[in-house]
Amino acid sequence: MNFRDVDLSSDIKNRIISLHEYNYGYKKIAKKLEISKNTVAKILEPVGLAREDGKRPDGLTTFPFENGKSLIWDATCTDTFSAGNILTSASEPGSAANLAETLKIKKYGALSHRYILAPVAAETSDFPRNIQRSPHTLSQKLDKIVFEAFTKTREEFIPVSGPLLKNIASKVARMLNYSAFKGSNGWLEKFKKRHMLSFKTISGEKNSSDVSSLDMFFSKYDEYVKEYGLQNIFNCDETGLYIKRIPSKSFVSSDEDCFGIKRSKEKFTILLSVSACGEKLKPLLVGKYKSPRCMKNFNPEEHGVSYSSSKNSWMTSEIFITWLTITNEQMITQKRKIVLLLDNASCHKYIHLSNIELFFLPKNTTSLIQPLDMGIIKSFKSNYLNALLDFTLYFEDVELQIVNLKK
């Protein structure tokens, strides 16, 4: 069995420096794996590096292929500038070779004049019985299956944690009879680094988004813009605000123990409203008490904030309707009519108003199109935190003073 027995493209033939050397090398491969002309399905395109002196590459690698087949290939070069193993798979003959070639040229472009790609690979109809799958091969297969499982899981918007990934990997290892596999934290960190995964907080809304209703919404929105103008298109939304909570991270001295203070749980709800042109309406703060201790001798209205209270410091329908009514009266005074975009929260009840047109977002689309959720609320909280720290730390006669936030 040699390369003359198969139909190789002229391009591949031109890449072969010494056909005799490669025929010799291939015979050694066939003998080692106990494969013959009858069991070799086809010769694949180049997957290995050859030196200019024509010596064949060494370092054979095997890994399971599709439909019960296995692929035998070489992905190393005999040179001090070793390219190492190229980890890839093929969905059709030649694709693995093309990708390997692309990766090597990209990674070792400066050395390309020293290397010539050459075909040293075969697709067999069965895995050689006397050749055991190497841990390196099984590791590649496990990595591929686990990542495919991860991708499929996230496509269904199901949260994936570190322990879940390790559990999946352990199950796959058992399926592959990969007894040497250890689903350790080290493996998990390397897996995350290889596939550039990061651990983030998920909103829990996009999965149920009613995307089909967006076309109708935007059509109506365009009509409102033409009729009212962007300066009269407002959006309102609520968010929770821990008014005394300071950051949990800090710069520390190298020899300092990382201790802090107990974090405050005093939480308010704040309603923000802003127009498409950046005009802001007076925020509404909702607390738990009618006269909270932190507002003693303090009138929020004098500082551009309205205040109300509810049992759990949440927004209620009554509080929201009162805010709408007051805002409507302000629009009447200004002889102005506006459109107010809002989500379908249970506290957002529809009422007819003379100068405010309530325009509800389609159900479950807040994460997609709510303007205030596109970074405005996040920026507000960041600015508030900076202002809180500035308030906490101040100088008096060049001496730093610290406000006790517990009071």
Backbone hydrogen bonds, N-H to C=O, Kabsch-Sander energy under -0.5 kcal/mol:
donor,donor_aa,acceptor,acceptor_aa,energy
5,D,2,N,-2.0
6,V,3,F,-1.0
8,L,6,V,-1.1
13,K,9,S,-2.3
14,N,10,S,-2.4
15,R,11,D,-0.7
15,R,12,I,-0.9
16,I,12,I,-0.8
16,I,13,K,-1.1
17,I,15,R,-0.5
19,L,17,I,-0.5
22,Y,18,S,-2.0
23,N,19,L,-2.7
24,Y,20,H,-2.2
25,G,21,E,-2.2
26,Y,22,Y,-2.7
27,K,23,N,-2.1
28,K,24,Y,-1.7
29,I,25,G,-1.8
30,A,26,Y,-2.8
31,K,27,K,-2.5
32,K,28,K,-2.3
33,L,29,I,-2.1
34,E,30,A,-0.7
34,E,31,K,-0.6
35,I,30,A,-2.0
39,T,36,S,-0.7
40,V,36,S,-1.3
41,A,39,T,-0.7
41,A,123,E,-2.2
42,K,123,E,-0.7
44,L,121,A,-0.5
47,V,118,A,-0.8
48,G,118,A,-1.2
49,L,76,T,-0.8
50,A,116,I,-2.3
51,R,55,K,-1.0
52,E,114,R,-0.6
54,G,51,R,-2.0
61,T,73,W,-3.3
63,F,71,L,-1.9
65,F,69,K,-3.9
69,K,66,E,-1.9
70,S,124,T,-0.9
71,L,63,F,-2.6
72,I,122,A,-2.1
73,W,61,T,-2.7
73,W,71,L,-0.5
74,D,120,V,-0.6
75,A,59,G,-0.8
79,D,77,C,-1.5
82,S,80,T,-1.3
87,L,85,N,-0.6
88,T,86,I,-0.7
95,S,92,E,-1.9
96,A,92,E,-0.6
98,N,94,G,-2.5
99,L,95,S,-2.3
100,A,96,A,-2.5
101,E,97,A,-2.7
102,T,98,N,-2.5
103,L,99,L,-2.8
104,K,100,A,-2.4
105,I,101,E,-2.5
106,K,102,T,-2.3
107,K,103,L,-2.5
108,Y,104,K,-2.8
109,G,106,K,-0.5
111,L,108,Y,-1.4
112,S,109,G,-1.3
114,R,111,L,-2.6
115,Y,112,S,-1.1
116,I,50,A,-2.1
118,A,48,G,-1.7
120,V,118,A,-0.6
122,A,72,I,-1.8
123,E,42,K,-1.7
124,T,70,S,-1.7
124,T,122,A,-0.6
125,S,39,T,-1.1
131,I,128,P,-1.1
132,Q,130,N,-0.6
138,L,134,S,-2.4
139,S,135,P,-2.4
140,Q,136,H,-1.7
141,K,137,T,-2.1
142,L,138,L,-2.9
143,D,139,S,-2.5
144,K,140,Q,-2.2
145,I,141,K,-2.3
146,V,142,L,-2.7
147,F,143,D,-2.2
148,E,144,K,-2.1
149,A,145,I,-2.2
150,F,146,V,-2.6
151,T,147,F,-2.7
152,K,148,E,-2.4
153,T,149,A,-2.3
154,R,150,F,-2.4
155,E,151,T,-1.7
156,E,152,K,-0.8
156,E,153,T,-0.7
157,F,154,R,-1.8
158,I,153,T,-1.9
161,S,159,P,-0.5
165,L,161,S,-2.1
166,K,162,G,-2.3
167,N,163,P,-2.1
168,I,164,L,-2.5
169,A,165,L,-2.6
170,S,166,K,-2.1
171,K,167,N,-1.9
172,V,168,I,-2.5
173,A,169,A,-2.5
174,R,170,S,-1.8
175,M,171,K,-2.0
176,L,172,V,-2.0
177,N,174,R,-1.0
178,Y,173,A,-3.2
179,S,177,N,-1.4
181,F,178,Y,-1.4
184,S,182,K,-2.5
188,L,184,S,-2.0
189,E,185,N,-2.5
190,K,186,G,-2.1
191,F,187,W,-2.5
192,K,188,L,-2.6
193,K,189,E,-2.0
194,R,190,K,-2.7
195,H,191,F,-1.9
196,M,193,K,-0.7
197,L,192,K,-2.4
200,K,198,S,-0.7
208,S,205,E,-1.1
209,S,206,K,-1.5
210,D,363,K,-1.1
211,V,209,S,-1.7
213,S,210,D,-1.2
214,L,211,V,-1.8
217,F,213,S,-1.7
218,F,214,L,-2.9
219,S,215,D,-1.8
220,K,216,M,-2.0
221,Y,217,F,-2.5
222,D,218,F,-2.4
223,E,219,S,-1.4
224,Y,220,K,-2.0
225,V,221,Y,-2.4
226,K,222,D,-2.1
227,E,223,E,-2.0
228,Y,224,Y,-3.5
229,G,224,Y,-0.7
229,G,225,V,-1.7
232,N,229,G,-1.9
233,I,230,L,-1.8
234,F,232,N,-0.7
234,F,339,V,-3.5
235,N,274,V,-2.3
236,C,341,L,-2.1
237,D,272,L,-2.0
239,T,270,I,-1.6
241,L,268,F,-3.0
243,I,241,L,-1.0
243,I,266,E,-1.0
244,K,266,E,-0.6
245,R,242,Y,-0.9
246,I,244,K,-0.5
256,E,253,S,-1.9
259,F,257,D,-1.8
267,K,265,K,-0.8
268,F,241,L,-2.6
269,T,286,V,-2.5
270,I,239,T,-2.6
271,L,284,L,-3.0
272,L,237,D,-2.6
272,L,270,I,-0.5
274,V,235,N,-2.0
275,S,279,E,-2.6
276,A,230,L,-0.9
276,A,233,I,-2.0
278,G,275,S,-1.7
281,L,273,S,-2.4
284,L,271,L,-1.9
285,L,283,P,-0.5
285,L,306,S,-3.2
286,V,269,T,-3.6
287,G,285,L,-0.5
287,G,308,S,-2.5
295,M,292,P,-1.8
296,K,293,R,-1.5
298,F,295,M,-2.0
302,E,299,N,-1.1
303,H,300,P,-1.9
304,G,301,E,-1.3
305,V,300,P,-1.9
306,S,283,P,-2.8
308,S,285,L,-2.5
310,S,287,G,-2.4
313,S,310,S,-1.1
320,F,316,T,-2.5
321,I,317,S,-2.6
322,T,318,E,-2.1
323,W,319,I,-2.2
324,L,320,F,-2.5
325,T,321,I,-2.5
326,I,322,T,-2.3
327,T,323,W,-2.4
328,N,324,L,-2.6
329,E,325,T,-2.0
330,Q,326,I,-1.8
331,M,327,T,-1.9
332,I,328,N,-2.0
333,T,329,E,-2.2
334,Q,330,Q,-1.8
335,K,332,I,-1.1
336,R,331,M,-2.8
338,I,355,N,-2.4
339,V,232,N,-2.9
340,L,357,E,-2.8
341,L,234,F,-3.8
341,L,339,V,-0.6
342,L,359,F,-1.5
348,H,345,A,-1.9
349,K,347,C,-1.4
353,L,356,I,-0.6
357,E,338,I,-2.6
358,L,356,I,-0.7
359,F,340,L,-2.8
360,F,358,L,-0.5
361,L,342,L,-2.6
365,T,362,P,-1.3
368,L,365,T,-1.4
369,I,365,T,-2.2
370,Q,366,T,-1.9
373,D,370,Q,-1.2
374,M,371,P,-1.7
376,I,371,P,-0.5
377,I,372,L,-2.3
379,S,375,G,-2.1
380,F,376,I,-2.3
381,K,377,I,-2.4
382,S,378,K,-2.0
383,N,379,S,-2.5
384,Y,380,F,-2.5
385,L,381,K,-2.4
386,N,382,S,-2.0
387,A,383,N,-2.3
388,L,384,Y,-2.5
389,L,385,L,-2.3
390,D,386,N,-2.2
391,F,387,A,-2.1
392,T,388,L,-2.3
393,L,389,L,-2.3
394,Y,392,T,-0.6
394,Y,401,Q,-2.2
396,E,399,E,-2.6
399,E,396,E,-1.2
401,Q,394,Y,-3.8
403,V,392,T,-2.7
405,L,403,V,-0.9
407,K,404,N,-1.3
